C-alpha cells in the first residue's frame, strides 16, 4: 500500500474536503505557482488555531498534483507514538531530515508555518498580522535544498474560531511540555477542539515564488546569517502583503 492509498490520507482528505465545502473554500489566485514539476517551499501564515486553509490547500494539491505535500508539524506530534504513526502514514514531518530530502528529490512541495502556535493561538483582537520573530530555519531549509519560496495567506482563516487568550503564553506560564499552547477558542457548536468552526468563507491567496538568488543579488549561503535575515524579512513582507490585500475580490 502506498502512502496515497492509506486510510490516514483518505481520512485527512475527506475531513478537509468537508471543510472546503463548509467554508466555501476557494483559491482566489496563484495555484499555477504550485502546479510545477519541481519542489517548492510553501511558507504560510498560521490561522487560528490550526492552519485550516493550508490543510485544505493540501487536499487541492492531492487532487490536482497527484500527491499530498509534506507539511512540517509541531514537534509534539512526533513525540507521541500514536500521532507519530499518523504523521508517518500521511507523509508529514516534524523537522528537517531524510524524509524531506526524499520528498524534494521527488519534486514534492514542503509546507511550513513559521509562526506556529504563537501566531495561531492568539486572542480575537490580534488578527491577520504575521508574527514570526527571528525564526529563520525555514529560510535555511530553502537554501539548503535550493528551493524557491512560495508565500501563502488566506482571508477568513482567523475568523473560524474566536480566541480568548494568548495560548502560547499560557502554555509557557503553565510549564506545559513541548511548548504546547493552552488556548481557549469558541466555534459554532462549542469550544475548540470539540466544536465545528464558524462557517466563514476562506479564500486562499498564493503569491509568486521568491527566488533567493534574485532577492540577495548573489549566490545564497545557508550559513550566512545576514543572507538568512534578509530573506526572512522579504518573505515576511510578502506574506503580510497578501494578508493586507486579502479582501480584494470578495463577493
C-alpha positions in Angstrom: 0.0 0.0 0.0 1.4 3.4 -0.9 1.1 6.5 1.2 -1.6 8.0 -1.1 -3.7 4.8 -0.7 -3.5 4.8 3.1 -6.5 5.2 5.4 -4.9 8.2 7.0 -4.7 10.0 3.7 -8.3 9.1 2.9 -9.5 10.3 6.3 -7.5 13.5 6.0 -8.7 14.4 2.6 -12.3 13.5 3.5 -12.3 15.8 6.6 -10.7 18.7 4.9 -12.8 18.1 1.8 -15.8 18.6 4.0 -14.3 21.8 5.5 -13.7 23.1 2.0 -17.5 22.9 1.4 -18.2 24.2 4.9 -16.0 27.3 4.4 -16.8 27.7 0.7 -13.1 27.5 0.3 -11.6 28.7 -2.9 -8.2 29.6 -4.3 -8.5 33.2 -5.3 -5.3 33.2 -7.3 -1.9 31.7 -7.7 -2.3 27.9 -7.9 -0.1 28.0 -11.0 2.9 28.7 -8.7 2.4 25.2 -7.2 1.5 23.4 -10.5 5.1 22.8 -11.4 7.3 19.7 -11.5 9.9 21.0 -9.1 9.7 21.0 -5.3 9.0 24.4 -3.6 8.8 25.5 0.0 5.3 26.8 0.7 5.5 29.3 3.6 2.2 30.4 5.1 0.5 32.5 7.8 -0.8 30.3 10.6 -4.5 30.9 11.0 -6.2 30.0 14.3 -6.0 27.7 15.9 -4.6 25.3 13.2 -3.8 26.3 9.7 -7.1 25.2 8.3 -6.5 26.9 5.0 -3.2 25.2 4.4 -4.7 21.8 5.2 -7.4 22.5 2.7 -4.8 23.6 0.2 -3.0 20.2 0.8 -6.2 18.4 -0.4 -6.4 20.5 -3.5 -2.7 19.7 -4.3 -3.6 16.0 -3.7 -6.3 16.2 -6.3 -4.5 18.3 -8.9 -0.9 17.3 -8.5 -1.4 13.6 -7.6 0.3 13.6 -4.2 -0.1 15.0 -0.7 2.6 17.6 0.0 4.6 17.4 3.2 3.9 20.0 6.0 6.1 20.4 9.0 4.0 19.8 12.1 4.6 20.8 15.7 7.3 18.7 17.3 4.9 17.4 20.0 3.0 15.3 17.4 6.2 13.4 16.7 6.8 12.6 20.4 3.6 10.8 20.9 3.6 7.3 19.5 0.0 7.3 18.2 0.2 10.7 16.5 3.8 10.0 15.2 2.4 6.9 13.3 -0.4 9.1 12.0 2.1 11.7 10.7 4.2 8.9 9.1 1.2 7.5 7.3 0.4 10.9 5.9 4.0 11.6 5.0 4.1 14.6 7.3 7.2 15.5 9.3 8.2 17.5 12.4 11.7 18.5 11.4 14.2 18.5 8.6 15.7 15.1 7.7 15.8 12.2 5.3 12.0 12.3 4.6 12.2 15.9 3.4 15.3 15.3 1.3 13.5 12.4 -0.3 10.3 14.4 -1.0 12.4 17.2 -2.5 14.2 14.7 -4.7 10.7 13.5 -6.0 9.8 17.1 -6.8 7.1 17.3 -4.0 6.3 20.5 -2.1 7.1 21.2 1.6 4.7 23.3 3.7 5.8 25.3 6.8 4.2 27.9 9.1 7.0 29.7 10.9 4.5 31.4 13.2 3.3 28.1 14.7 1.1 28.2 17.8 2.5 31.6 18.8 0.7 33.0 15.7 -2.2 30.6 15.6 -3.4 30.6 19.2 -3.9 34.3 19.8 -6.9 36.3 21.2 -9.5 37.6 18.8 -8.2 41.2 18.8 -4.9 40.1 17.3 -5.7 39.2 13.7 -4.0 38.9 10.3 -0.6 40.1 11.5 2.5 38.0 10.7 4.4 37.1 14.0 7.4 35.1 13.1 10.0 36.8 15.2 13.5 35.9 14.1 12.6 32.3 13.1 14.8 31.7 10.0 15.1 27.9 10.0 12.7 27.7 7.1 14.9 30.0 5.0 17.9 27.9 5.8 16.0 24.9 4.6 15.1 26.6 1.3 18.7 27.4 0.7 19.9 24.0 1.7 17.7 22.3 -0.8 17.8 25.0 -3.5 14.0 25.7 -3.2 12.0 28.7 -4.3 9.8 30.0 -1.6 6.0 30.4 -2.2 4.2 32.8 0.2 0.6 32.0 1.0 -2.1 33.5 3.2 -5.9 33.4 3.3 -8.9 35.6 4.1 -11.2 34.1 6.8 -8.7 31.9 8.4 -8.6 34.0 11.6 -12.4 34.1 11.8 -13.3 30.5 12.1 -12.8 30.4 15.9 -13.0 33.2 18.4 -9.9 33.2 20.6 -10.0 34.5 24.2 -6.4 34.2 25.3 -2.7 34.0 24.2 -2.4 30.2 24.2 1.3 30.3 23.6 2.0 32.5 26.6 -0.4 30.4 28.8 1.4 27.2 27.8 4.7 28.8 28.9 3.2 30.1 32.1 1.8 26.7 33.0 5.0 24.9 32.0 3.2 22.7 29.5 5.8 20.3 27.9 6.9 20.7 24.2 5.6 24.3 24.0 2.1 23.1 23.6 -0.4 26.1 23.6 -3.2 26.3 26.1 -5.8 28.1 24.1 -9.5 28.9 24.7 -11.4 29.3 21.5 -15.1 29.1 20.6 -16.6 27.9 17.3 -20.1 27.4 16.0 -21.1 24.4 18.1 -18.8 24.7 21.0 -15.2 25.2 22.3 -12.1 24.2 20.4 -11.2 21.4 19.7 -14.7 19.9 20.1 -16.9 22.4 18.2 -17.2 23.0 14.5 -15.7 26.2 13.2 -17.8 29.1 12.3 -18.8 28.7 8.6 -16.8 31.7 7.4 -15.7 31.9 3.8 -12.0 31.2 3.3 -10.2 32.5 0.2 -6.6 31.3 -0.4 -4.0 33.6 -1.9 -0.9 32.1 -3.3 1.9 34.6 -4.1 4.5 34.4 -6.8 7.6 32.3 -5.9 10.5 34.1 -4.3 14.0 33.2 -5.8 16.6 33.7 -3.0 19.3 34.4 -5.5 17.3 37.3 -7.0 16.5 38.7 -3.6 20.1 38.6 -2.5 21.7 39.5 -5.8 24.3 36.9 -5.1 24.6 33.1 -4.5 22.7 32.3 -1.3 24.7 30.8 1.5 22.7 28.9 4.2 25.5 29.5 6.7 25.4 33.3 6.2 23.3 34.8 8.9 22.9 38.1 7.0 21.5 36.2 4.0 19.0 34.4 6.2 17.8 37.6 7.9 17.4 39.5 4.5 15.4 36.6 3.0 13.4 36.3 6.2 12.4 39.9 6.1 11.5 39.6 2.4 9.3 36.6 3.0 7.6 38.2 6.0 6.8 41.2 3.9 5.4 39.1 1.1 3.1 37.1 3.4 2.0 40.3 5.2 1.3 41.9 1.8 -1.0 39.0 0.9 -2.9 39.4 4.2 -3.2 43.2 3.7 -4.8 42.7 0.3 -6.9 39.6 1.2 -10.2 41.4 0.9 -9.7 42.1 -2.7 -12.2 40.2 -4.9 -14.7 39.5 -2.0 -18.2 38.9 -3.3 
